[in-house]
Amino acid sequence: MVKYIFHHDIPSESDRMDQMADVLDGVSRNHLRRIPIQKHWKCLEVGAGNGSLSKWLSPNLPEGNIRVTDINPDLIADVTGPNLTVHGLNVVEDDLGEEIYDLVFLRAVLHHIAEREAVLTKLIRSLKPGGWIFIHEPDMHPSRAAPDEAVRVFWSQFFSWASSLGIDYTTGTQIPQMLTERGMTNMSAWGDTAVYPGGSEYALWLQLTIAEIADKMLASENATRESLDRFNQASEDPDRWHMSVSFVGTIAMKQSA
């Protein structure tokens, strides 16, 4: 498994998770609303971040439950409720069981995992026949067409660094095909690309994300201090508009036996 690059012992990680939830939860919820969730369902969230999606979904499951998991569950320790349980989970190494869950959902997880193909197979195996999966993953192709040249240069360097670690920032658009090849049905997928000015909530979230890994990028020599500084300047300028990432939400159903 690729070592997760965003460590929870970084002081800003909790803030970064909160910002990520703020900019993505609305879109993620809209995708989840397309699934015919039943009040008795047994659910699994993988890589829950700050647990915001499970907390939102919880009231819809008065007779069901959600297993809320993360490789390091410290940031979801306060995710509590009568139908919520928090667990540590290494989705690459740990057993998920077979035909247990009615719904499995995850966001911004698989692109970090070199073994994503095997993990996806494992996730599907854990679904009951007729169960659903929701996967929300980034695809950063839009960054290659970003209006600002300085930003385009920086993202190109970022991709080189991420690829050297086995991280794939085009995973979002690969998921539908991967699910089709595994026999999933009733599938739909949408990509949402934010177009945002410098200084906006979206820009600040991406800037904080990069700040946490900047030293690693610079040490790898895949990025330069000049390109990082120009990226930050552009990200703070309210008169400069950007697009960098599309988040692709895919839902699919496991065929009934």
C-alpha angles and dihedrals in degrees: 000000000000109000107253107251098207107072120200091222089068104104093226097050095092090051091047091053090049092050091048090053091049094054099037109030095082092055093042091052092052090056092048090051089064090066116086093236114191123211094239098051124133109222141188127203115195120202093006097184103196093349096246096138094050091048090051093047096045099086090056090063106059091154097031138061144223125222102211111202143176134166086246109024098190094106091053097045090110094051096112136160141125092272100034126089125178122216139168111243134180099198092197098053107023126085114246096187126229131282094352106123135062091198133022118184135177138167130204093350111106097056088065093054121082088196092057094131093056092042092053090052089050092050092051091048089056091058122094116237104277091025124135136230128201119194123181112188135163127248112189099192090115090066089067088064096042111144093231114076093205090056092048091053092050094049091049089056090046092055092051090053095045093047090054087061095047094256114141117202092186094064095109096072092042095060099079092055092045091052092047090054088054094055099256118156141194088045129172132168136188132183121213117197119192118218106195143162126241113273093031124127091258093050092048092050092053091044092053090047091054092044090061093056101029095104091052091050093049092046090053091054090229089114135037130222089237094057091045092051092048090049091053093047091052091046091056098046111097090199093061120078126207145186120191116147140032116204109212116205116200127184125186140164129230112235116255116247 
